Amino acid sequence: MKHDKTQTQSLLQPKGDNSDDDQIRIGISPDSAGTKRCETGLWESEKMFHFIMDHLNGVVFITDDKGILTYVSPAIQRLFGFAANEVTGTLIFDYLEEENVQKAHSDFFDTISNSSRHKVLQFRMKNKNGAFFWAEVQVQYYEEHGRSGVIGLLQDITRRKRIESLTLFRLHLLEMANNMSVDDLLRATLDESERLTQSSIGFVHFVEQDQLSLSHQVWSTNTIQKMCRLEEKTKSCQLNSAGVWADAFRDRKTIIHNDFSEIRHRAAMPAGHVNITRELVVPVLRGAEVMAILGVGNKASSYDEDDVQIVEAIADMAWNVVTYKLAEQSKEELEARLNQSQKMELVGQLAGGIAHDFNNMLEVILGHAEIALEQVAPELPLHTDIRTIQTAATRTADLTRQLLGFARKQTVMPEILDLNKRVEGLLDMLKHLAGESVAVDWIPESSPVQVKIDPSQIDQILVNLCVNSRDAITGIGTITIETGNMTVEKAYCDSLHFCREPGDYVTLSVRDNGCGIAKTDFPHIFEPFFTTKELGKGTGMGLSTVFGIVKQNNGCIDCQSEPGKGTTVTIYIPHFKEIRQSVPEQTTCPGHYGTDTVLLVEDEPEILKLCQLMLEQHGYSVLLAPTPHEAFRIAEEYPGGIDLLLTDVIMPEMNGCDLAKKILSVRPNLKTLFMSGYNIDVISRLGVLDEGINYIQKPFSFKSLMSTVSTMLKPGSVN
């Protein structure tokens, strides 16, 4: 037992300090054989003690009452890199993370003052390489031979803490997913990866579906605040020039670069990029495809397999949450698009429903105004009043056409036209519209840019886009109008959200250097009635009208904008390559007064009387039929010849197309002219707009009707 006590004293007392009792025991031993046995036992005891100390999964240490280490077991070198003699005689507080020192002081001296207490403490400490680790320290107060202090066992619990942290972070990530964006979730992931690996840089890149390029970069909070010096965040780059990511992507596995100077890709770093010393890069895999690249960098010591496991685990759990979040966003976007589509459809139905009645009323107003103008001398005040009525009605008809265009149900008369010529004809008006401080530049395509579209729709597109550009410019600026040709390949088409059908397109773009569109407003720019302009300065119909026109003509539209730098809107219209033979347009009513007979079918009494008046004033005989059944009865029973059937398209008993077919069965040589105030979606389904069919859109002018009728009834004309 004395040997055991001597052994304990040799640990608790400083080296070379022996008590008088020790000297007496050694000096008075009368039995040399017994002394030998004692020495042998002491040697065996010390050997066993050192064996235990070396193989404990922790470090045993002893301090005095001031915290100075008087003994440290040899295991400290195996676990933390220090030799025992390097730390003996130093303060234990010197090896703690700075923010833990004060608490350690308090706990240490609390243990001294409460001599019977045993404590279990947790601190972040640093090893010889300067890397921090989590340590669990069990301490117990001792007092012997007038000396006191602490005996402790120190264990590295970094892995355990990491597992605990991962579990907590996963729960936290799931909670955050409900009300945080994808970028915020990824940033939180990078912050946690940095913390657990003691890194100071964190980044993530999405990999595009083509598996060729990276995009949508997100940086950790620390990287953004302290490390990044790049003037502009890179939006996209190719994997074959992507620096340190290339190895992880190519090999489909986690890559560690602990000596960054030897990496052949480091030359790809952009100017201003923070200096990299070492890096750990993890590819996020789903099957054979790499979904993202996540990395941390600039750890004080080398990255190891523990770091790999922790970052891989975080990356995998984060991507699962991000995938769920993206799926939720896609669902919300689809629902929003469905709601928007339903709203547009309802508005379209409303607009299309009122268009017929509205156009009929306008036809009555315009028709009678035109007839009255021919009967009133221009110098009389009444002539001016009637002209004012006519102008107001014409403007109202234009507003109706714009409303139907917004609803994608506008009645249009497509023509084959040269887009360059149409734009050139509008330039003077557009320059006047832009004002003196805004220049309008025109860059036409040199090759043919032929399209099939209603010319008035091109006017609407350009006016709306140029007005928006003008309003976005403060002071002096420029609006650039440009046409071009573009072939959209299927592979390219599939990658664009604005152009889904491959083929040849003519492009019409309007570019300005104005204030641009705010990111929060950008998703709503094509919505009806959405405007950022002041009250009274914008209706919110401009871009929605353009959008409706483009879709109606099987085209597509793209808008690119950057706040403070301007906006470019590009229209894609299918290229029409057939050769067009120009036909001179008749703008005046011919002087011909016919003697032909016209069967007039119209369910609106006022329109019926108006058309009768127009035709009879030019000498035509008119047979009136307020219903389709009455029209067929007249066609069967009328003893004389009937030269022309002028019929409305949509009527209660049967539509005009079916009526024409029925009448043609009894009068096969009859020519037919259709008229309607309904929108194109309705009448086109009946075949009225097919090639070779004669059609006139309400509201039409007196001159327009007479010109069409006389042309059809000319000898030799073909129906």
Residue pairs with C-beta under 8 A, 6 or more apart in sequence:
2 25
2 38
3 38
3 41
3 42
3 45
4 45
6 22
6 25
6 42
7 42
7 45
7 46
7 49
8 144
9 19
9 22
9 144
9 145
11 62
11 71
12 62
12 70
12 142
12 144
12 145
12 147
13 145
13 147
14 70
19 145
29 35
29 38
50 74
53 60
53 73
53 74
53 75
54 73
54 74
54 75
54 78
55 75
56 73
56 75
56 153
57 155
58 75
58 79
58 153
58 154
58 155
58 156
59 72
59 73
59 75
59 76
59 79
59 80
59 153
59 154
59 155
60 71
60 72
60 73
60 75
60 151
60 152
60 153
60 154
61 69
61 71
61 72
61 73
61 76
61 92
61 151
61 152
61 153
61 154
62 69
62 70
62 71
62 72
62 142
62 149
62 150
62 151
62 152
63 69
63 70
63 92
63 108
63 149
63 150
63 152
64 70
64 147
64 148
64 149
65 112
65 147
65 148
65 149
66 91
67 91
67 92
67 93
67 105
67 108
67 150
68 89
68 90
68 91
68 92
69 87
69 88
69 89
69 90
69 91
69 92
70 88
70 89
70 149
71 88
72 82
72 84
72 87
72 88
73 84
74 84
76 82
76 83
76 84
76 87
77 83
77 84
79 156
80 127
80 128
80 133
80 156
81 127
81 128
81 129
82 127
82 128
87 95
92 104
92 108
93 101
93 104
93 105
93 108
95 125
95 126
96 104
96 123
96 124
96 125
96 126
97 123
97 124
97 125
97 126
97 132
100 123
100 124
103 123
104 121
104 123
107 119
107 121
107 139
108 139
108 150
110 117
110 119
111 117
111 119
111 139
111 140
111 141
111 150
112 141
112 148
112 149
112 150
114 141
115 141
115 143
115 148
116 141
117 141
118 138
118 139
118 140
119 138
119 139
119 140
120 136
120 137
120 138
121 136
121 137
121 138
121 139
122 134
122 135
122 136
122 137
122 157
123 134
123 135
123 137
124 132
124 133
124 134
124 135
125 132
125 133
125 134
125 135
125 154
126 132
126 133
127 133
129 300
129 301
130 300
130 301
131 198
131 299
131 300
131 301
132 198
133 156
133 158
134 156
134 157
134 158
134 160
134 161
135 154
135 155
135 156
135 157
136 154
136 155
136 157
137 152
137 153
137 154
137 155
138 152
138 153
139 150
139 151
139 152
140 150
140 151
140 152
141 148
141 149
141 150
142 148
142 149
142 150
142 151
158 306
159 306
162 196
162 306
162 310
165 192
165 195
165 196
166 196
166 310
166 313
166 314
166 317
169 192
169 314
169 317
170 317
172 188
173 185
173 188
173 189
173 317
173 318
173 321
174 321
176 184
176 185
176 188
177 185
177 321
177 324
177 325
180 188
182 322
182 325
182 326
182 329
183 218
185 318
185 321
185 322
185 325
186 204
186 218
186 318
186 322
187 218
187 219
187 220
187 221
189 204
189 294
189 314
189 315
189 318
190 202
190 203
190 204
190 218
190 219
190 220
190 221
190 223
190 294
190 296
191 202
191 220
191 221
191 222
192 314
193 199
193 202
193 220
193 294
193 296
193 310
193 311
193 314
193 315
194 200
194 201
194 202
194 220
194 222
194 296
196 310
196 314
197 280
197 296
197 299
197 303
197 307
197 310
197 311
198 299
198 300
198 301
199 280
199 296
199 297
199 298
199 299
200 222
200 223
200 226
200 227
200 297
200 298
200 299
201 220
201 222
201 223
201 227
201 274
201 276
201 279
201 295
201 296
201 297
201 298
202 219
202 220
202 222
202 223
202 295
202 296
202 297
203 217
203 218
203 219
203 220
203 223
203 294
203 295
204 217
204 218
204 292
204 293
204 294
204 295
205 214
205 215
205 216
205 217
205 242
205 245
205 292
205 293
206 214
206 215
206 216
206 291
206 292
207 213
207 214
207 239
207 249
207 289
207 290
207 291
207 292
207 293
208 214
208 215
208 236
209 495
210 495
211 239
211 289
211 290
212 238
212 239
212 240
213 236
213 237
213 238
213 239
214 236
214 237
214 238
214 239
214 242
214 245
214 293
215 235
215 236
217 233
217 234
217 235
219 228
223 274
227 274
228 274
229 272
229 273
229 274
230 270
230 272
230 273
231 272
234 270
239 245
239 246
239 249
240 246
241 268
242 249
242 265
242 268
243 263
243 265
243 266
243 268
243 269
244 255
244 257
244 260
244 263
244 265
244 266
244 276
244 279
244 281
244 295
245 281
245 293
245 295
246 265
247 255
247 257
247 265
247 281
248 254
248 255
248 281
248 282
248 283
248 293
248 295
249 283
249 290
249 293
252 283
252 285
252 288
252 290
253 283
254 280
254 281
254 282
254 283
254 308
254 311
254 312
255 280
255 281
256 278
256 279
256 280
256 302
256 303
256 307
256 308
257 263
257 278
257 279
257 280
257 281
258 278
258 302
258 303
259 278
260 266
260 276
260 277
260 278
260 279
266 276
269 276
276 297
276 298
277 297
277 298
278 297
278 298
278 299
278 302
278 303
279 295
279 296
279 297
279 298
279 303
280 295
280 296
280 297
280 299
280 303
280 307
280 308
280 311
281 293
281 294
281 295
282 293
282 294
282 295
282 308
282 311
282 312
282 315
283 290
283 292
283 293
284 290
284 291
284 292
284 293
284 294
284 315
284 316
284 319
285 291
286 319
291 319
292 315
292 319
294 311
294 315
294 318
296 307
296 311
299 307
340 527
343 528
344 407
344 408
344 528
347 406
347 407
347 528
348 407
348 408
348 409
350 407
351 403
351 404
351 406
351 407
351 409
351 679
352 404
352 407
352 409
352 678
352 679
352 681
352 682
355 400
355 403
355 404
355 409
355 411
355 677
355 678
355 679
356 650
356 676
356 677
356 678
357 677
358 400
358 677
359 397
359 400
359 677
359 698
359 699
360 604
360 606
360 607
360 677
360 698
360 699
362 393
362 396
362 397
362 400
362 698
362 699
363 607
363 610
363 677
363 698
363 699
363 700
364 606
364 607
364 610
365 389
365 390
365 393
365 699
366 390
366 393
366 394
366 397
366 699
366 701
367 610
367 611
367 613
367 614
367 699
367 701
367 702
368 610
369 386
369 387
369 389
369 390
369 393
370 390
370 701
370 702
370 703
371 613
371 614
371 617
371 702
372 386
373 383
373 386
373 387
373 390
374 702
376 382
376 383
376 386
377 383
393 699
397 699
401 410
401 411
401 456
402 410
402 460
402 541
402 545
404 410
404 411
404 679
405 457
405 460
405 545
405 548
405 549
405 552
406 528
406 541
406 544
406 545
406 548
407 548
408 548
408 549
408 551
408 552
409 679
409 680
409 681
410 454
410 457
410 548
410 549
410 552
410 679
410 680
411 676
411 678
411 679
411 680
411 683
411 697
412 453
412 454
412 456
412 457
412 552
412 680
413 454
413 697
414 452
414 453
414 454
414 553
415 452
415 453
415 454
415 455
416 450
416 451
416 452
416 576
416 578
416 580
417 450
417 451
417 452
417 453
417 455
417 458
418 448
418 449
418 450
419 449
419 450
419 451
419 458
419 483
419 506
419 508
419 573
420 444
420 445
420 449
420 483
422 455
422 458
422 459
423 442
423 444
423 458
423 462
423 481
423 483
423 508
424 442
424 444
426 458
426 459
426 462
426 463
427 440
427 442
430 440
430 462
430 463
430 466
430 479
430 481
431 440
433 463
433 466
433 467
433 470
434 440
434 466
434 469
434 470
434 479
435 470
437 473
437 475
437 476
437 477
438 469
438 470
438 473
438 476
438 477
438 478
438 479
439 477
439 478
439 479
440 466
440 478
440 479
440 480
440 481
441 478
441 479
441 480
441 481
442 480
442 481
442 482
443 480
443 481
443 482
443 483
444 482
444 483
445 482
445 483
445 484
445 485
445 506
447 485
449 483
449 484
449 485
449 506
449 575
450 506
450 575
450 576
450 577
450 580
451 506
451 553
451 573
451 574
451 575
451 576
452 553
452 574
452 576
453 553
453 573
457 549
457 552
457 553
458 508
460 545
460 546
460 549
461 508
461 546
461 549
461 550
461 571
462 481
462 508
462 510
464 542
464 543
464 545
464 546
465 510
465 542
465 546
465 569
466 479
466 481
466 510
467 542
468 542
468 543
468 567
469 479
469 510
469 511
469 512
469 514
469 567
470 479
470 512
471 514
471 533
471 537
471 538
472 512
472 514
472 515
472 516
472 566
472 567
473 479
473 512
473 513
473 514
473 515
474 514
474 515
477 512
477 513
477 514
478 512
478 513
479 510
479 511
479 512
480 509
480 510
480 511
480 512
481 508
481 509
481 510
481 511
482 507
482 508
482 509
482 511
483 506
483 507
483 508
483 509
484 506
484 507
484 509
485 504
485 505
485 506
485 507
485 575
486 504
486 505
486 506
486 507
486 572
487 503
487 504
487 505
488 496
488 499
488 501
488 502
488 503
488 504
488 505
488 572
489 502
490 502
492 502
493 499
493 500
493 501
493 502
496 558
498 556
498 557
498 558
498 572
499 505
499 556
499 558
499 572
500 556
501 554
501 556
503 574
503 575
504 574
504 575
504 577
505 555
505 556
505 572
505 573
505 574
505 575
506 572
506 573
506 574
506 575
507 570
507 571
507 572
507 573
508 570
508 571
508 573
509 568
509 569
509 570
509 571
510 568
510 569
511 566
511 567
511 568
511 569
512 566
512 567
512 568
513 565
513 566
514 566
514 567
515 563
515 564
515 566
516 561
516 562
516 563
516 564
516 565
516 566
516 567
517 525
517 559
517 561
517 563
517 567
518 532
518 563
519 563
521 530
521 532
522 559
522 561
524 530
525 543
525 559
526 543
526 544
526 547
526 557
527 540
527 544
528 540
528 541
528 544
529 539
529 540
529 541
529 544
530 540
530 544
531 538
531 539
531 540
532 538
543 569
546 557
546 569
546 571
547 557
550 556
550 557
550 571
550 572
550 573
553 573
553 574
554 574
555 571
555 572
555 573
555 574
556 571
556 572
557 569
557 570
557 571
557 572
558 569
558 570
558 572
559 567
559 568
559 569
559 570
560 567
560 568
560 570
561 567
561 568
586 707
586 711
587 703
588 703
588 707
589 702
589 703
589 706
589 707
590 706
590 707
590 710
590 711
592 618
592 710
593 618
593 619
594 618
594 619
594 620
594 709
594 710
594 713
595 619
595 620
595 621
596 620
596 621
596 643
596 644
596 713
597 620
597 621
597 622
597 623
597 640
597 641
597 642
597 643
597 644
598 615
598 620
598 621
598 622
598 623
598 642
598 643
598 644
598 645
598 646
598 709
599 623
599 625
599 631
599 634
599 635
599 642
599 644
599 645
599 646
599 647
599 663
599 670
600 608
600 611
600 612
600 615
600 622
600 623
600 624
600 625
600 646
600 647
601 625
601 626
601 627
601 628
601 631
601 645
601 646
601 647
601 648
601 651
601 656
601 659
602 608
602 611
602 625
602 626
602 647
602 648
603 626
603 627
603 648
603 651
603 652
604 648
605 626
607 648
607 698
608 624
608 626
611 622
611 646
611 705
612 622
612 624
614 702
614 705
614 706
615 622
615 646
615 709
616 622
618 706
618 710
620 709
623 634
623 638
623 642
625 631
625 634
627 651
627 652
627 653
628 651
628 653
628 654
628 656
628 658
628 659
629 653
631 645
631 647
631 659
631 663
632 659
632 662
632 663
635 642
635 663
635 666
635 667
635 670
636 666
642 667
642 670
643 670
643 671
643 713
644 670
644 671
644 672
644 673
644 709
644 712
644 713
645 659
645 660
645 663
645 670
645 671
645 672
645 673
646 673
646 675
646 709
647 656
647 659
647 660
647 672
647 673
647 674
647 675
648 656
648 674
648 675
648 676
649 655
649 656
649 657
649 674
649 675
649 676
649 678
649 682
649 683
649 686
649 688
650 656
650 676
650 678
650 682
650 683
651 659
654 662
655 686
656 674
656 676
656 686
656 688
657 674
657 686
657 687
657 688
660 672
660 674
663 670
664 670
664 672
670 719
671 694
671 712
671 713
671 717
671 719
672 694
672 719
673 694
673 695
673 696
673 708
673 709
673 712
674 683
674 688
674 693
674 694
674 695
674 696
675 695
675 696
675 697
675 698
675 700
676 682
676 683
676 688
676 695
676 697
676 698
677 697
677 698
677 699
680 689
683 689
683 695
687 693
688 695
689 695
694 708
694 712
694 719
696 704
696 705
696 708
711 717
712 719
